[in-house]
Amino acid sequence: MFNIDLFESNLKTEIIGKKNYYYASTSSTNNDIWNIFKKNKKTGTIVIANEQNEGRGRANNKWYSKKNKSIICSFLIKQKFSNEQLGLHAILVPLGIIDGIKKTVDKNLNLKWPNDIMYSNKKIGGVLIESKNIDNTIYLNIGFGLNVNEEKNDFPSEIKNIASSLKIITDYNVQREILLSNIINCIDRLLIINNNQLIIKNWLKHCMHINKNINFNYNNNILNAKFININNKGQAILNYNNKEFIYDGQILNT
């Protein structure tokens, strides 16, 4: 089980973690966040689950998680960047996650555009951001899943060769409560700093495909381009056919 008291005792935040909810089992922490927000209209809420039955990732993909071994978490905030720069949230959050991991297990992880957490070209975690405009204010429901103490045989056959966990790469069990508090503290710090140039610079340091060719889906066509930068709006800048191409979507496995 997840010890919510241990998690809360290690929180050092100003924006996130004002009210925390823990569920032994739930269908979706992102759904739970919206339902809670309908009732109290408060931001800074965190929902943590020890088991999630209907987890989802980007592009309607299913997110697999393992009871008692994964981190499954969602939190709700008001937008921190302008409407034009909403994409910066999608690169801030994974940066905070790998900063929190580094504090816990001293491993350097990589990022795949925009917010996949990677190690040796295998996926460790991912982020899903949902937004709603309520009374002219944009609220962001940010969910993430992280493979923590899974063994290789815990993964379904279809992802066994492309997924990994912190236990696999460290060869020991990681205390999820301390790890999650470190992650939330690091995300909160980045939200307080609110410095888009710093976020972009640090994200690019961890990017696994900077200045490399990548595949991406555009108008149902698979295209190839070089990933060269991120602009001030939090969008990817690609070099496609020797021309600058601005892209918001996912990139494919290369």
N, C-alpha and C positions, 0 to 999 in steps of 0.2 A: 504493500500500500504506500501511498504518498503521504508524508507527514507535513500537513499544511502549516502547523505551528512552527516547525523548523524552517520552512521556507520563509514565512513572514518575519521571523526573528532576524533574518539576514538581509531583509529588504532595506535599502537606503535610497528611497526614491522621493520625487516631488510631484511627478505627473501620473505615473502608473502605480497601481497597487493601493489605491484609496479604499477599495472594498474588494475582497477576494472571495471567490466561491470555489468549492472543491466538490467534485462528483466522483464517486467510485466508478460509475459507468454513465455514459450519455451517448446520444446519437451524434451530436455535433456541438463542439464548444462555440463555434461561430453562431449557430442558431441560438444557443443559450444566451450569448451576449445580447443579441437583438431583443430577445424576450425580456431580459432583465432591464434593458434600457427603456423599453416601453413603459415599464412600471415606475422607474425612479428617475429617468432622464439625467443620470449622472455619468460623467466620464471617469476614466482612470480605473474602471472595473477590470478585474482579471477573472477568467474562468479556467480552471485546471481540471483535467479528467485523468483518472487512472486507466480508463478504457474508453475508446470511442468506436462506435459501430458504423457510423456513416460519414467518416472523414472524407473531405474533398480537397483537391489541389486545384491548381490553375487549369483553365481550359476544360473544366468538368472532369478532370482525372480524379480517380479515387486515391486517397492517401491511406496507406497501410500503417497500422500501429499495433504494438504488442502490449497486452495488459501487463502491468507491473514493470515494464522495461522501457517504454517510450516516454518522452515528454510530449504532452498534448496541451496546448495552451492558446487562449485567445484573450485579447484585451481591446478596450475601446477608448479612443481619444478623439478630440477635435483636430482638424487639420492643423499642421504646424507651418506649412508652406502655402504660398498663394495658390489659387486655382490653376494657374498655368504651370506651377511646379509640383503638382500633386504626385508626379512620378518619383520625386525624391524620397517619399516615404518608403517606396518599394525597394530602394537601395540602402536606406538608413537601417531598416529593421534587420536584414541579414548581416549587415556589418556589426550591429550590436550583438547579434547571436554569436558570431565567430570571436568577437572580443570576449564575450562571457565564457565561451568554451576555452579560450586561451588562458584565462585566469584560473580555470578549474583543472584542466588536464595538460596544459602547456603543449598543445599541439597547434600547428599552423594549418588552418583549413583554407580552402579556396572557394571562390564564388563563381557561379555560372549565371550569366544574365537571365533574368534580373535578380533572382533571389533564391537560387538553389545553393545549398551548403554541400560542398564537395570535398572528398579526400581521395587522392590517387585515382581521379576520374570516376569515382563512385559516389552516389548520392547519400548524404547523411541526413539531410533535412530540407524542408521547403516552407515557403511562406504563402499565405493566401490573404489578400486584402479586399474587403468588400466596403463600399462606401454608400452613404445615403445623405441626401440633402434634406434637412429638416429645418424648417423656418429660416431658410437662407444660411444655414450653417452646415458644413460638410463634416459628417462623423465617419471615422474610419474604424472598422472592425477588423483587427489584425490577428490572424490565426497562424500558428506555426506548429509543425511537428518535427521532432528530432529523434533519431534512432540513438538510443543511449546504451542499453545493456543487452541488446539482441545478440544472439549467436547467429552464425551464418545460416543454420538450419531453421531458424525462426522465420526467415523470409519466404514468401511464396515462390514457387519455381520460376514464375515469369519475371521476377525482379532480383533473384538471388545473385545473379552475376553483375548487376549494376547498382546494388545497394550495399551499404556498409553501416557500421555503428561505432560509437566511441569505444565500446568494449573490444571490438575486433581490432581496432587500430592501437589501443593501449594495452590490451591483454589483461585488463582488470575491470571490475565493476565500478561505476561512477555513481556517486550519491546524487540522485536526481534533484533533491530539494536544494542543495547548495549550488548545483549547476544552474538550475532555473533562476534562483535569486541573483546569481552573478550575471546571467543573461539579461534579466529585467533591469537590473541596476545599470548595465552598460547601454541598453536601449534608452532608458530614461535620461542618462547623461547626454546622449547624442541629441535627444529631443530638446533638452534645456539649452545646449550650446547653439543649436539651430543654425549651423553654419554649412551652407550648401557646398561651398568649395572644399571644405575639409572632408565632408562626407564623400564627395566625388573622388577626391584624391585618394582617400583611404580605401574606397571600394576598388578602385583601379589597381591598387597595390596587391589586392587579393584575387583579381580577375584571372581565371585560368586560360582565357583565350584572347587577351589583349594583343592586338597586331597579328592575329591569326585568322585564317579563313574559317567561317562558320556557315551553316545552312540555316535558312529561315523560311517560314511559310508566308507568302504574300499573295493575296487573291487566289488562294488554293493552288499556288505554284511553289515548288521547292526551289529556292534560289540560293546562290552562293555569294558571299561577300566577305570582306575583311572587317573585323570589329576594331575600330580605331579609337573611340573615345565615348564620353558621356557629356551631353550638353547641360546647361544650367537649369533646364526643365526636368532633368532626370530621364532623358530619352537617350537611347543608344545612337551613336553616329557610326554608320557603316560606310565602307567604300564599295559601291556596287557599280561595276562597269566604268570604273574610274570617275565616278561621281559620288558626291556626298548623299547619303540616304539616311533619313531619320526614321527610327523604328521603335515601336513600343512593345511589340509582342515577344513571345518566347523564341529562343533559338533551339534548334534541333540537335540531337546527338551528332557529333562530327567524327 
